[in-house]
Amino acid sequence: MSVKVRIPTPLQKITQNLAVVEGQGATIKAVLASLETKYPGLHDRLYDDKGALRRFINFYVNDEDIRFLKGEDTPVKAGDEISIVPAIAGGC
Amino acid sequence: MSYMYRDLKINDYVLQQIFLQGEKAYPNEACGIIIGPKGYNAAVGVFPIKNIQDELHAKDPQKYTRTATTAYYMDPREFKIVEKECEDKEFEFKIFYHSHPDHGVYFSEEDRLMAAPWGEPAYPQVGHIVISVTKGKAIAASEFFWDPEAGDFIERKLLT
């Protein structure tokens, strides 16, 4: 199953300057794994050293933040769009 | 350090709005977005955004170690709404702002890490305003904007 994934500008150097790429899979996790085979290095930018999605990135399925769905296990279907968007966050 | 001219105009009303929000949120951090018309160096509209840091901390304290007194995390749902509003009305993001309760005006390591998560900013054209809210009163503000030559954020003082 093919799903569109929107890539933020700083990561487009890994995706051969593509802002939108196609991934395969039935969950966010599977789609991101499929992208790593096409675009090596993407995984390390998205996951921390404990294997969790990095805290400063928001992942959306269509317009829903997956943090408020089922996280990486959020199901996706053909025609859905995943967006990878850096969070606006910080602290003193 | 290289010098880069920054001529974004931020009117007093806009600054006043974010000061009031910072004071209201005290002792927590406040945050939001300032927008302006595409192609113009003017920041004219303020969109306060909910700080969900406490929500994230409650859900996953290992990953989100800080609370809202020392951190902010813009609500991604509200962020999306403002982004869409901007696109529809030919506006664009000019500034992301947040407050430092009982801390000074500076761009912290955490601020830098979040603003440029892979070594370069995700929104290079958007400045960051930091305001200091000390004992409940907004007392100082600066903008920090990305200078690609320096590869760093440069401070422009707005109120000292």
gemmi code that builds the backbone of each chain (N, CA, C; Angstrom):
import gemmi

chains = {
    "A": [
        ("MET", (0.848, -1.191, 0.000), (0.000, 0.000, 0.000), (0.887, 1.245, 0.000)),
        ("SER", (0.571, 2.160, -0.875), (1.425, 3.335, -1.041), (0.842, 4.558, -0.312)),
        ("VAL", (1.712, 5.223, 0.428), (1.294, 6.389, 1.209), (2.266, 7.541, 0.922)),
        ("LYS", (1.716, 8.729, 0.774), (2.574, 9.896, 0.552), (3.149, 10.383, 1.880)),
        ("VAL", (4.408, 10.789, 1.837), (5.046, 11.324, 3.046), (5.681, 12.675, 2.726)),
        ("ARG", (5.265, 13.694, 3.468), (5.841, 15.039, 3.298), (7.115, 15.166, 4.135)),
        ("ILE", (8.176, 15.598, 3.479), (9.494, 15.672, 4.125), (9.841, 17.141, 4.406)),
        ("PRO", (10.281, 17.472, 5.625), (10.650, 18.870, 5.906), (11.922, 19.271, 5.155)),
        ("THR", (12.034, 20.536, 4.854), (13.154, 21.030, 4.030), (14.531, 20.539, 4.492)),
        ("PRO", (14.856, 20.605, 5.799), (16.213, 20.196, 6.178), (16.531, 18.724, 5.875)),
        ("LEU", (15.514, 17.898, 5.679), (15.763, 16.472, 5.402), (15.678, 16.136, 3.920)),
        ("GLN", (15.380, 17.126, 3.118), (15.205, 16.826, 1.690), (16.522, 16.504, 0.985)),
        ("LYS", (17.638, 16.820, 1.624), (18.932, 16.439, 1.026), (19.087, 14.915, 1.047)),
        ("ILE", (18.403, 14.281, 1.993), (18.446, 12.810, 2.058), (17.486, 12.197, 1.042)),
        ("THR", (16.402, 12.889, 0.762), (15.386, 12.339, -0.151), (15.556, 12.881, -1.583)),
        ("GLN", (16.797, 13.173, -1.920), (17.124, 13.648, -3.282), (16.294, 14.884, -3.653)),
        ("ASN", (16.177, 15.780, -2.682), (15.471, 17.063, -2.845), (13.973, 16.920, -3.085)),
        ("LEU", (13.440, 15.780, -2.746), (11.994, 15.593, -2.910), (11.260, 16.032, -1.643)),
        ("ALA", (10.215, 16.839, -1.801), (9.412, 17.293, -0.663), (8.346, 16.262, -0.310)),
        ("VAL", (7.962, 15.451, -1.296), (6.968, 14.399, -1.061), (7.521, 13.092, -1.630)),
        ("VAL", (7.521, 12.044, -0.797), (7.999, 10.738, -1.253), (6.913, 9.694, -1.015)),
        ("GLU", (7.099, 8.534, -1.600), (6.116, 7.453, -1.436), (6.684, 6.372, -0.526)),
        ("GLY", (5.909, 5.992, 0.494), (6.314, 4.895, 1.363), (5.311, 3.762, 1.283)),
        ("GLN", (5.729, 2.608, 1.816), (4.851, 1.430, 1.784), (4.621, 0.939, 3.201)),
        ("GLY", (3.391, 0.508, 3.491), (3.140, -0.084, 4.800), (1.762, 0.246, 5.320)),
        ("ALA", (1.387, -0.483, 6.386), (0.042, -0.308, 6.941), (0.052, 0.504, 8.229)),
        ("THR", (1.257, 0.820, 8.740), (1.369, 1.672, 9.936), (2.461, 2.711, 9.690)),
        ("ILE", (2.479, 3.710, 10.558), (3.529, 4.736, 10.456), (4.904, 4.075, 10.515)),
        ("LYS", (5.060, 3.165, 11.458), (6.346, 2.491, 11.651), (6.797, 1.790, 10.365)),
        ("ALA", (5.876, 1.077, 9.753), (6.207, 0.330, 8.536), (6.555, 1.267, 7.380)),
        ("VAL", (5.815, 2.347, 7.287), (6.072, 3.301, 6.192), (7.462, 3.931, 6.361)),
        ("LEU", (7.774, 4.327, 7.611), (9.085, 4.945, 7.847), (10.214, 3.942, 7.578)),
        ("ALA", (9.977, 2.681, 7.945), (10.990, 1.652, 7.681), (11.198, 1.483, 6.179)),
        ("SER", (10.111, 1.543, 5.423), (10.236, 1.374, 3.959), (11.024, 2.528, 3.352)),
        ("LEU", (10.910, 3.714, 3.961), (11.643, 4.866, 3.421), (13.147, 4.743, 3.653)),
        ("GLU", (13.513, 4.091, 4.762), (14.937, 3.969, 5.077), (15.679, 3.181, 3.992)),
        ("THR", (15.013, 2.203, 3.412), (15.693, 1.424, 2.370), (15.916, 2.277, 1.116)),
        ("LYS", (14.992, 3.189, 0.860), (15.157, 4.073, -0.308), (16.084, 5.239, -0.011)),
        ("TYR", (15.990, 5.727, 1.212), (16.735, 6.943, 1.583), (17.527, 6.679, 2.866)),
        ("PRO", (18.653, 6.004, 2.747), (19.434, 5.672, 3.942), (19.835, 6.930, 4.714)),
        ("GLY", (19.710, 6.834, 6.019), (20.066, 7.985, 6.876), (18.847, 8.675, 7.440)),
        ("LEU", (17.708, 8.447, 6.806), (16.479, 9.105, 7.264), (16.098, 8.617, 8.673)),
        ("HIS", (16.256, 7.313, 8.872), (15.883, 6.704, 10.152), (16.577, 7.393, 11.326)),
        ("ASP", (17.887, 7.630, 11.195), (18.638, 8.236, 12.304), (18.203, 9.662, 12.582)),
        ("ARG", (17.683, 10.328, 11.593), (17.201, 11.707, 11.803), (15.851, 11.706, 12.531)),
        ("LEU", (15.099, 10.618, 12.384), (13.741, 10.570, 12.938), (13.655, 9.858, 14.292)),
        ("TYR", (14.631, 8.972, 14.548), (14.600, 8.186, 15.787), (15.793, 8.550, 16.671)),
        ("ASP", (15.577, 8.488, 18.000), (16.695, 8.743, 18.912), (17.467, 7.442, 19.147)),
        ("ASP", (18.506, 7.524, 19.993), (19.365, 6.340, 20.182), (18.691, 5.237, 20.997)),
        ("LYS", (17.495, 5.552, 21.537), (16.752, 4.496, 22.245), (15.718, 3.850, 21.327)),
        ("GLY", (15.695, 4.282, 20.079), (14.758, 3.691, 19.130), (13.373, 4.303, 19.146)),
        ("ALA", (13.227, 5.430, 19.859), (11.919, 6.110, 19.900), (11.933, 7.287, 18.914)),
        ("LEU", (10.756, 7.661, 18.450), (10.674, 8.838, 17.583), (11.184, 10.047, 18.352)),
        ("ARG", (11.956, 10.878, 17.710), (12.547, 12.031, 18.397), (11.461, 12.968, 18.918)),
        ("ARG", (11.770, 13.595, 20.054), (10.732, 14.376, 20.739), (10.430, 15.693, 20.039)),
        ("PHE", (11.333, 16.144, 19.163), (11.122, 17.456, 18.541), (10.488, 17.369, 17.154)),
        ("ILE", (9.922, 16.213, 16.829), (9.270, 16.079, 15.523), (7.804, 15.713, 15.724)),
        ("ASN", (6.944, 16.369, 14.967), (5.525, 15.994, 14.952), (5.256, 15.173, 13.701)),
        ("PHE", (4.523, 14.103, 13.883), (4.106, 13.277, 12.745), (2.588, 13.369, 12.639)),
        ("TYR", (2.119, 13.680, 11.471), (0.679, 13.765, 11.260), (0.250, 12.718, 10.235)),
        ("VAL", (-0.935, 12.140, 10.465), (-1.602, 11.391, 9.401), (-2.753, 12.277, 8.957)),
        ("ASN", (-2.696, 12.685, 7.715), (-3.584, 13.736, 7.232), (-3.401, 14.940, 8.182)),
        ("ASP", (-4.384, 15.366, 8.952), (-4.130, 16.507, 9.836), (-4.078, 16.122, 11.310)),
        ("GLU", (-4.005, 14.820, 11.596), (-4.026, 14.357, 12.992), (-2.617, 14.033, 13.490)),
        ("ASP", (-2.275, 14.583, 14.644), (-0.987, 14.303, 15.271), (-1.008, 12.867, 15.814)),
        ("ILE", (-0.041, 12.039, 15.405), (-0.082, 10.621, 15.806), (0.144, 10.426, 17.301)),
        ("ARG", (0.692, 11.458, 17.969), (0.897, 11.374, 19.417), (-0.444, 11.197, 20.127)),
        ("PHE", (-1.495, 11.722, 19.495), (-2.826, 11.648, 20.084), (-3.652, 10.533, 19.427)),
        ("LEU", (-2.991, 9.734, 18.586), (-3.631, 8.549, 18.007), (-2.929, 7.328, 18.621)),
        ("LYS", (-2.295, 6.504, 17.791), (-1.620, 5.327, 18.354), (-0.114, 5.391, 18.145)),
        ("GLY", (0.406, 6.597, 18.055), (1.848, 6.755, 17.875), (2.314, 6.072, 16.600)),
        ("GLU", (3.443, 5.385, 16.714), (4.013, 4.696, 15.551), (3.106, 3.602, 14.998)),
        ("ASP", (2.244, 3.093, 15.855), (1.341, 2.008, 15.425), (0.057, 2.530, 14.775)),
        ("THR", (-0.030, 3.829, 14.620), (-1.207, 4.406, 13.957), (-1.355, 3.810, 12.553)),
        ("PRO", (-2.522, 3.237, 12.247), (-2.690, 2.647, 10.915), (-2.812, 3.701, 9.816)),
        ("VAL", (-2.337, 3.361, 8.645), (-2.504, 4.233, 7.483), (-3.084, 3.405, 6.338)),
        ("LYS", (-3.777, 4.098, 5.451), (-4.344, 3.388, 4.301), (-3.980, 4.140, 3.028)),
        ("ALA", (-4.185, 3.457, 1.906), (-3.828, 4.074, 0.625), (-4.519, 5.432, 0.496)),
        ("GLY", (-3.774, 6.417, 0.054), (-4.349, 7.747, -0.124), (-4.097, 8.670, 1.061)),
        ("ASP", (-3.710, 8.088, 2.217), (-3.381, 8.937, 3.369), (-2.087, 9.691, 3.099)),
        ("GLU", (-1.932, 10.778, 3.849), (-0.698, 11.536, 3.725), (-0.080, 11.693, 5.113)),
        ("ILE", (1.173, 11.305, 5.216), (1.916, 11.485, 6.465), (2.764, 12.742, 6.316)),
        ("SER", (2.742, 13.608, 7.341), (3.607, 14.791, 7.317), (4.598, 14.700, 8.465)),
        ("ILE", (5.843, 14.979, 8.158), (6.893, 15.038, 9.187), (7.202, 16.524, 9.371)),
        ("VAL", (6.889, 17.044, 10.549), (7.004, 18.494, 10.764), (7.780, 18.768, 12.059)),
        ("PRO", (8.889, 19.472, 11.964), (9.622, 19.793, 13.193), (8.738, 20.570, 14.157)),
        ("ALA", (8.813, 20.232, 15.428), (8.005, 20.923, 16.445), (8.556, 22.313, 16.693)),
        ("ILE", (7.677, 23.210, 17.135), (8.138, 24.505, 17.599), (8.131, 24.422, 19.116)),
        ("ALA", (9.312, 24.341, 19.676), (9.438, 24.058, 21.099), (10.787, 24.571, 21.596)),
        ("GLY", (10.945, 24.546, 22.897), (12.211, 24.989, 23.476), (12.069, 25.106, 24.974)),
        ("GLY", (12.999, 25.803, 25.590), (12.934, 25.957, 27.037), (14.068, 26.807, 27.549)),
        ("CYS", (13.916, 27.316, 28.771), (14.948, 28.231, 29.274), (16.052, 27.450, 29.990)),
    ],
    "B": [
        ("MET", (31.846, 37.017, 14.292), (30.425, 36.847, 13.969), (30.038, 37.799, 12.840)),
        ("SER", (29.354, 37.302, 11.859), (28.970, 38.183, 10.752), (27.735, 39.001, 11.155)),
        ("TYR", (27.537, 40.078, 10.460), (26.411, 40.937, 10.764), (25.382, 40.831, 9.652)),
        ("MET", (24.161, 40.711, 10.011), (23.112, 40.618, 9.006), (22.023, 41.615, 9.378)),
        ("TYR", (21.640, 42.429, 8.426), (20.634, 43.443, 8.706), (19.257, 42.790, 8.796)),
        ("ARG", (18.550, 43.103, 9.824), (17.229, 42.526, 10.025), (16.245, 43.685, 10.108)),
        ("ASP", (15.354, 43.786, 9.150), (14.484, 44.966, 9.127), (13.004, 44.621, 9.315)),
        ("LEU", (12.739, 43.485, 9.932), (11.348, 43.134, 10.220), (10.771, 44.116, 11.243)),
        ("LYS", (9.677, 44.743, 10.867), (9.056, 45.716, 11.785), (8.030, 45.015, 12.675)),
        ("ILE", (8.201, 45.211, 13.967), (7.287, 44.599, 14.936), (6.670, 45.746, 15.723)),
        ("ASN", (5.382, 45.969, 15.537), (4.812, 47.162, 16.185), (4.566, 46.951, 17.685)),
        ("ASP", (4.406, 48.068, 18.389), (4.296, 48.032, 19.849), (3.088, 47.227, 20.315)),
        ("TYR", (2.006, 47.303, 19.536), (0.794, 46.579, 19.911), (1.076, 45.071, 19.963)),
        ("VAL", (1.820, 44.597, 18.953), (2.167, 43.176, 18.892), (3.005, 42.786, 20.104)),
        ("LEU", (4.004, 43.584, 20.416), (4.848, 43.285, 21.584), (4.032, 43.298, 22.874)),
        ("GLN", (3.125, 44.269, 22.956), (2.289, 44.379, 24.153), (1.436, 43.118, 24.348)),
        ("GLN", (0.909, 42.608, 23.246), (0.075, 41.401, 23.307), (0.858, 40.212, 23.856)),
        ("ILE", (2.094, 40.053, 23.370), (2.843, 38.873, 23.824), (3.357, 39.058, 25.262)),
        ("PHE", (3.596, 40.304, 25.653), (3.968, 40.557, 27.048), (2.807, 40.178, 27.974)),
        ("LEU", (1.605, 40.608, 27.596), (0.429, 40.303, 28.419), (0.216, 38.796, 28.524)),
        ("GLN", (0.403, 38.114, 27.396), (0.237, 36.650, 27.399), (1.285, 35.991, 28.295)),
        ("GLY", (2.521, 36.479, 28.212), (3.601, 35.936, 29.045), (3.316, 36.126, 30.525)),
        ("GLU", (2.750, 37.281, 30.856), (2.441, 37.572, 32.264), (1.273, 36.711, 32.747)),
        ("LYS", (0.306, 36.502, 31.872), (-0.861, 35.706, 32.224), (-0.484, 34.233, 32.440)),
        ("ALA", (0.452, 33.750, 31.625), (0.852, 32.341, 31.715), (1.798, 32.077, 32.884)),
        ("TYR", (2.459, 33.113, 33.388), (3.425, 32.975, 34.486), (2.837, 32.170, 35.643)),
        ("PRO", (3.512, 31.222, 36.267), (4.942, 30.912, 36.112), (5.256, 29.915, 34.994)),
        ("ASN", (4.285, 29.667, 34.111), (4.563, 28.777, 32.987), (5.044, 29.572, 31.773)),
        ("GLU", (5.629, 28.869, 30.837), (6.057, 29.509, 29.591), (4.846, 29.686, 28.676)),
        ("ALA", (4.822, 30.825, 28.009), (3.787, 31.088, 27.007), (4.442, 31.002, 25.629)),
        ("CYS", (3.630, 30.762, 24.596), (4.212, 30.691, 23.250), (3.163, 31.060, 22.202)),
        ("GLY", (3.639, 31.347, 21.018), (2.718, 31.691, 19.942), (3.438, 32.077, 18.659)),
        ("ILE", (2.637, 32.533, 17.726), (3.140, 32.837, 16.381), (2.727, 34.256, 16.005)),
        ("ILE", (3.642, 34.991, 15.407), (3.313, 36.312, 14.867), (3.381, 36.202, 13.346)),
        ("ILE", (2.338, 36.691, 12.715), (2.271, 36.572, 11.265), (2.301, 37.950, 10.601)),
        ("GLY", (2.552, 37.941, 9.312), (2.532, 39.179, 8.545), (2.258, 38.852, 7.090)),
        ("PRO", (1.956, 39.878, 6.292), (1.657, 39.612, 4.888), (2.884, 39.095, 4.135)),
        ("LYS", (2.650, 38.156, 3.233), (3.741, 37.569, 2.454), (4.517, 38.652, 1.715)),
        ("GLY", (5.827, 38.596, 1.803), (6.661, 39.515, 1.035), (6.845, 40.884, 1.669)),
        ("TYR", (6.239, 41.118, 2.835), (6.414, 42.409, 3.507), (7.157, 42.208, 4.829)),
        ("ASN", (7.993, 43.166, 5.169), (8.763, 43.055, 6.407), (7.987, 43.625, 7.581)),
        ("ALA", (6.817, 43.107, 7.782), (5.998, 43.611, 8.884), (5.323, 42.447, 9.596)),
        ("ALA", (5.415, 42.465, 10.931), (4.776, 41.440, 11.762), (3.576, 42.088, 12.421)),
        ("VAL", (2.386, 41.662, 12.072), (1.198, 42.425, 12.464), (0.149, 41.663, 13.281)),
        ("GLY", (0.155, 40.336, 13.216), (-0.915, 39.594, 13.892), (-0.368, 38.563, 14.867)),
        ("VAL", (-0.995, 38.464, 16.031), (-0.513, 37.538, 17.072), (-1.483, 36.370, 17.241)),
        ("PHE", (-0.963, 35.171, 17.186), (-1.750, 33.968, 17.473), (-1.139, 33.256, 18.685)),
        ("PRO", (-1.713, 33.447, 19.868), (-1.225, 32.653, 21.010), (-1.487, 31.177, 20.734)),
        ("ILE", (-0.529, 30.330, 21.065), (-0.684, 28.883, 20.875), (-0.568, 28.220, 22.246)),
        ("LYS", (-1.393, 27.198, 22.452), (-1.370, 26.476, 23.731), (-0.017, 25.777, 23.918)),
        ("ASN", (0.524, 25.913, 25.112), (1.749, 25.203, 25.472), (1.356, 23.841, 26.053)),
        ("ILE", (1.674, 22.766, 25.329), (1.243, 21.420, 25.781), (2.346, 20.671, 26.528)),
        ("GLN", (3.375, 21.402, 26.963), (4.501, 20.730, 27.618), (4.055, 19.892, 28.824)),
        ("ASP", (3.153, 20.431, 29.642), (2.699, 19.669, 30.820), (1.964, 18.389, 30.411)),
        ("GLU", (1.196, 18.505, 29.348), (0.448, 17.343, 28.831), (1.433, 16.242, 28.387)),
        ("LEU", (2.487, 16.671, 27.669), (3.479, 15.709, 27.180), (4.257, 15.105, 28.343)),
        ("HIS", (4.596, 15.958, 29.307), (5.350, 15.493, 30.476), (4.538, 14.457, 31.259)),
        ("ALA", (3.231, 14.724, 31.399), (2.374, 13.780, 32.138), (2.272, 12.449, 31.397)),
        ("LYS", (2.265, 12.511, 30.093), (2.102, 11.309, 29.286), (3.391, 10.489, 29.202)),
        ("ASP", (4.509, 11.178, 29.089), (5.788, 10.485, 28.900), (6.925, 11.292, 29.545)),
        ("PRO", (7.036, 11.183, 30.888), (8.043, 11.993, 31.602), (9.495, 11.634, 31.265)),
        ("GLN", (9.707, 10.422, 30.758), (11.076, 10.038, 30.374), (11.528, 10.811, 29.138)),
        ("LYS", (10.587, 10.964, 28.218), (10.919, 11.628, 26.954), (10.824, 13.148, 27.095)),
        ("TYR", (9.782, 13.587, 27.811), (9.578, 15.032, 28.005), (9.831, 15.331, 29.474)),
        ("THR", (11.093, 15.516, 29.800), (11.487, 15.600, 31.210), (11.058, 16.910, 31.868)),
        ("ARG", (10.915, 17.966, 31.078), (10.591, 19.264, 31.684), (9.080, 19.494, 31.769)),
        ("THR", (8.715, 20.415, 32.659), (7.325, 20.857, 32.723), (7.236, 22.243, 32.077)),
        ("ALA", (6.037, 22.808, 32.074), (5.811, 24.087, 31.384), (6.460, 25.283, 32.081)),
        ("THR", (7.002, 25.089, 33.282), (7.692, 26.217, 33.928), (9.057, 26.461, 33.294)),
        ("THR", (9.614, 25.442, 32.635), (10.931, 25.623, 32.009), (10.954, 25.203, 30.542)),
        ("ALA", (9.791, 24.959, 29.957), (9.784, 24.539, 28.555), (8.439, 24.860, 27.904)),
        ("TYR", (8.472, 24.929, 26.581), (7.212, 25.076, 25.856), (7.224, 24.120, 24.670)),
        ("TYR", (6.049, 23.731, 24.266), (5.873, 22.880, 23.093), (4.549, 23.320, 22.482)),
        ("MET", (4.632, 23.952, 21.316), (3.394, 24.462, 20.713), (2.472, 23.309, 20.348)),
        ("ASP", (1.204, 23.462, 20.684), (0.206, 22.449, 20.350), (0.186, 22.240, 18.831)),
        ("PRO", (0.551, 21.029, 18.367), (0.624, 20.797, 16.919), (-0.720, 20.998, 16.208)),
        ("ARG", (-1.813, 20.752, 16.945), (-3.133, 20.908, 16.321), (-3.424, 22.385, 16.065)),
        ("GLU", (-3.123, 23.232, 17.058), (-3.343, 24.671, 16.870), (-2.371, 25.225, 15.832)),
        ("PHE", (-1.152, 24.702, 15.855), (-0.142, 25.138, 14.882), (-0.646, 24.923, 13.455)),
        ("LYS", (-1.214, 23.750, 13.225), (-1.750, 23.408, 11.892), (-2.856, 24.380, 11.476)),
        ("ILE", (-3.694, 24.739, 12.438), (-4.818, 25.644, 12.132), (-4.291, 27.013, 11.696)),
        ("VAL", (-3.306, 27.521, 12.433), (-2.744, 28.837, 12.089), (-2.035, 28.772, 10.732)),
        ("GLU", (-1.334, 27.668, 10.509), (-0.631, 27.486, 9.224), (-1.620, 27.545, 8.056)),
        ("LYS", (-2.740, 26.887, 8.235), (-3.759, 26.837, 7.192), (-4.370, 28.239, 6.978)),
        ("GLU", (-4.663, 28.911, 8.106), (-5.200, 30.275, 8.034), (-4.276, 31.174, 7.231)),
        ("CYS", (-2.983, 31.055, 7.515), (-1.977, 31.879, 6.832), (-2.008, 31.616, 5.327)),
        ("GLU", (-1.979, 30.340, 4.975), (-1.957, 29.971, 3.548), (-3.172, 30.529, 2.825)),
        ("ASP", (-4.319, 30.425, 3.475), (-5.564, 30.866, 2.845), (-5.601, 32.380, 2.628)),
        ("LYS", (-4.890, 33.115, 3.496), (-5.002, 34.582, 3.464), (-3.740, 35.293, 3.002)),
        ("GLU", (-2.834, 34.543, 2.350), (-1.610, 35.167, 1.828), (-0.754, 35.777, 2.930)),
        ("PHE", (-0.799, 35.170, 4.094), (0.079, 35.590, 5.189), (1.152, 34.518, 5.383)),
        ("GLU", (2.149, 34.840, 6.158), (3.188, 33.859, 6.459), (3.697, 34.062, 7.879)),
        ("PHE", (4.359, 33.025, 8.411), (4.949, 33.138, 9.738), (6.110, 34.132, 9.683)),
        ("LYS", (6.149, 35.029, 10.643), (7.286, 35.948, 10.757), (8.113, 35.646, 12.002)),
        ("ILE", (7.397, 35.297, 13.079), (8.052, 35.105, 14.381), (7.393, 33.958, 15.141)),
        ("PHE", (8.217, 33.136, 15.792), (7.744, 32.249, 16.852), (8.203, 32.891, 18.162)),
        ("TYR", (7.328, 32.987, 19.140), (7.764, 33.610, 20.398), (7.475, 32.706, 21.589)),
        ("HIS", (8.255, 32.919, 22.631), (7.963, 32.239, 23.891), (8.549, 33.043, 25.042)),
        ("SER", (8.105, 32.714, 26.255), (8.569, 33.452, 27.432), (9.507, 32.588, 28.267)),
        ("HIS", (10.372, 33.260, 29.001), (11.255, 32.619, 29.986), (10.849, 33.119, 31.373)),
        ("PRO", (10.031, 32.365, 32.102), (9.632, 32.820, 33.444), (10.822, 32.809, 34.412)),
        ("ASP", (11.051, 33.945, 35.035), (12.142, 34.107, 36.005), (13.515, 33.749, 35.431)),
        ("HIS", (13.644, 33.890, 34.146), (14.939, 33.747, 33.481), (15.094, 34.922, 32.517)),
        ("GLY", (16.331, 35.177, 32.143), (16.617, 36.312, 31.270), (16.289, 36.032, 29.813)),
        ("VAL", (16.641, 36.999, 28.975), (16.426, 36.867, 27.536), (17.686, 36.285, 26.913)),
        ("TYR", (17.583, 35.075, 26.437), (18.702, 34.429, 25.732), (18.119, 33.285, 24.924)),
        ("PHE", (18.873, 32.818, 23.942), (18.432, 31.679, 23.150), (19.165, 30.461, 23.690)),
        ("SER", (18.447, 29.681, 24.481), (19.085, 28.594, 25.237), (19.513, 27.438, 24.330)),
        ("GLU", (20.269, 26.536, 24.909), (20.678, 25.329, 24.171), (19.457, 24.542, 23.706)),
        ("GLU", (18.459, 24.477, 24.595), (17.220, 23.763, 24.249), (16.505, 24.482, 23.095)),
        ("ASP", (16.484, 25.826, 23.163), (15.852, 26.602, 22.084), (16.549, 26.328, 20.749)),
        ("ARG", (17.889, 26.311, 20.784), (18.666, 26.080, 19.556), (18.432, 24.678, 19.006)),
        ("LEU", (18.448, 23.711, 19.911), (18.263, 22.319, 19.496), (16.915, 22.140, 18.804)),
        ("MET", (15.900, 22.758, 19.377), (14.558, 22.605, 18.820), (14.380, 23.416, 17.537)),
        ("ALA", (15.006, 24.585, 17.475), (14.833, 25.446, 16.293), (15.623, 24.928, 15.090)),
        ("ALA", (16.729, 24.251, 15.370), (17.563, 23.728, 14.275), (17.900, 22.274, 14.579)),
        ("PRO", (16.887, 21.408, 14.528), (17.067, 20.047, 15.032), (18.103, 19.213, 14.285)),
        ("TRP", (18.343, 19.547, 13.031), (19.349, 18.779, 12.278), (20.505, 19.699, 11.863)),
        ("GLY", (20.775, 20.685, 12.710), (21.899, 21.570, 12.432), (21.553, 22.793, 11.615)),
        ("GLU", (20.370, 22.812, 11.066), (19.914, 24.001, 10.338), (18.431, 24.195, 10.638)),
        ("PRO", (17.975, 25.452, 10.610), (16.594, 25.682, 11.035), (15.566, 25.139, 10.050)),
        ("ALA", (14.476, 24.662, 10.613), (13.377, 24.175, 9.775), (12.648, 25.358, 9.137)),
        ("TYR", (12.676, 26.502, 9.806), (12.033, 27.725, 9.291), (13.065, 28.854, 9.290)),
        ("PRO", (13.984, 28.853, 8.333), (15.089, 29.817, 8.387), (14.677, 31.279, 8.303)),
        ("GLN", (13.515, 31.551, 7.716), (13.081, 32.949, 7.587), (12.315, 33.457, 8.808)),
        ("VAL", (12.007, 32.560, 9.712), (11.179, 32.937, 10.867), (12.073, 33.207, 12.081)),
        ("GLY", (11.934, 34.411, 12.668), (12.711, 34.749, 13.854), (12.061, 34.187, 15.113)),
        ("HIS", (12.818, 34.219, 16.195), (12.292, 33.759, 17.494), (12.382, 34.917, 18.479)),
        ("ILE", (11.247, 35.320, 19.043), (11.293, 36.330, 20.107), (11.241, 35.611, 21.448)),
        ("VAL", (12.160, 35.992, 22.314), (12.157, 35.479, 23.686), (11.891, 36.660, 24.607)),
        ("ILE", (10.919, 36.508, 25.514), (10.673, 37.571, 26.486), (10.972, 37.052, 27.889)),
        ("SER", (11.508, 37.923, 28.701), (11.767, 37.563, 30.096), (10.600, 38.038, 30.944)),
        ("VAL", (10.014, 37.108, 31.694), (8.936, 37.470, 32.626), (9.458, 37.189, 34.032)),
        ("THR", (9.813, 38.250, 34.715), (10.431, 38.105, 36.030), (9.457, 38.558, 37.114)),
        ("LYS", (9.245, 37.670, 38.076), (8.254, 37.901, 39.140), (6.907, 38.321, 38.556)),
        ("GLY", (6.551, 37.703, 37.450), (5.232, 37.953, 36.859), (5.145, 39.145, 35.931)),
        ("LYS", (6.267, 39.842, 35.737), (6.244, 41.057, 34.914), (7.186, 40.889, 33.717)),
        ("ALA", (6.665, 41.163, 32.519), (7.503, 41.093, 31.315), (8.449, 42.289, 31.304)),
        ("ILE", (9.755, 41.999, 31.278), (10.705, 43.111, 31.448), (11.684, 43.279, 30.292)),
        ("ALA", (11.826, 42.292, 29.429), (12.806, 42.423, 28.347), (12.449, 41.472, 27.217)),
        ("ALA", (12.910, 41.825, 26.008), (12.639, 40.964, 24.848), (13.728, 41.147, 23.792)),
        ("SER", (14.031, 40.065, 23.116), (14.933, 40.111, 21.958), (14.413, 39.170, 20.893)),
        ("GLU", (14.819, 39.475, 19.661), (14.561, 38.526, 18.586), (15.867, 37.803, 18.266)),
        ("PHE", (15.768, 36.522, 17.987), (16.921, 35.732, 17.560), (16.604, 35.190, 16.174)),
        ("PHE", (17.433, 35.567, 15.207), (17.143, 35.134, 13.833), (18.358, 34.427, 13.252)),
        ("TRP", (18.088, 33.577, 12.301), (19.130, 32.720, 11.737), (19.992, 33.490, 10.745)),
        ("ASP", (21.289, 33.429, 10.959), (22.243, 34.001, 10.009), (22.974, 32.834, 9.341)),
        ("PRO", (22.662, 32.569, 8.060), (23.262, 31.396, 7.417), (24.778, 31.477, 7.316)),
        ("GLU", (25.319, 32.687, 7.205), (26.789, 32.821, 7.107), (27.457, 32.433, 8.417)),
        ("ALA", (26.856, 32.901, 9.509), (27.422, 32.581, 10.826), (27.058, 31.155, 11.233)),
        ("GLY", (25.987, 30.614, 10.627), (25.503, 29.291, 11.026), (24.995, 29.305, 12.448)),
        ("ASP", (24.429, 30.445, 12.840), (23.970, 30.581, 14.224), (22.834, 31.603, 14.282)),
        ("PHE", (22.202, 31.665, 15.433), (21.146, 32.654, 15.658), (21.765, 33.936, 16.220)),
        ("ILE", (21.351, 35.063, 15.664), (21.889, 36.365, 16.052), (20.820, 37.108, 16.851)),
        ("GLU", (21.252, 37.809, 17.895), (20.296, 38.532, 18.739), (20.060, 39.950, 18.239)),
        ("ARG", (18.792, 40.344, 18.232), (18.422, 41.742, 18.000), (17.576, 42.163, 19.199)),
        ("LYS", (18.070, 43.108, 19.959), (17.351, 43.516, 21.164), (16.114, 44.337, 20.788)),
        ("LEU", (14.996, 44.017, 21.413), (13.757, 44.752, 21.150), (13.389, 45.632, 22.331)),
        ("LEU", (13.621, 45.124, 23.517), (13.316, 45.901, 24.727), (14.257, 45.437, 25.820)),
        ("THR", (14.960, 46.393, 26.412), (15.898, 46.001, 27.476), (15.606, 46.814, 28.737)),
    ],
}
model = gemmi.Model(1)
for chain_id, residues in chains.items():
    chain = gemmi.Chain(chain_id)
    for i, (resn, *xyz) in enumerate(residues, 1):
        res = gemmi.Residue()
        res.name, res.seqid = resn, gemmi.SeqId(i, " ")
        for name, pos in zip(("N", "CA", "C"), xyz):
            atom = gemmi.Atom()
            atom.name, atom.element = name, gemmi.Element(name[0])
            atom.pos, atom.b_iso = gemmi.Position(*pos), 0.0
            res.add_atom(atom)
        chain.add_residue(res)
    model.add_chain(chain)
structure = gemmi.Structure()
structure.add_model(model)
structure.setup_entities()
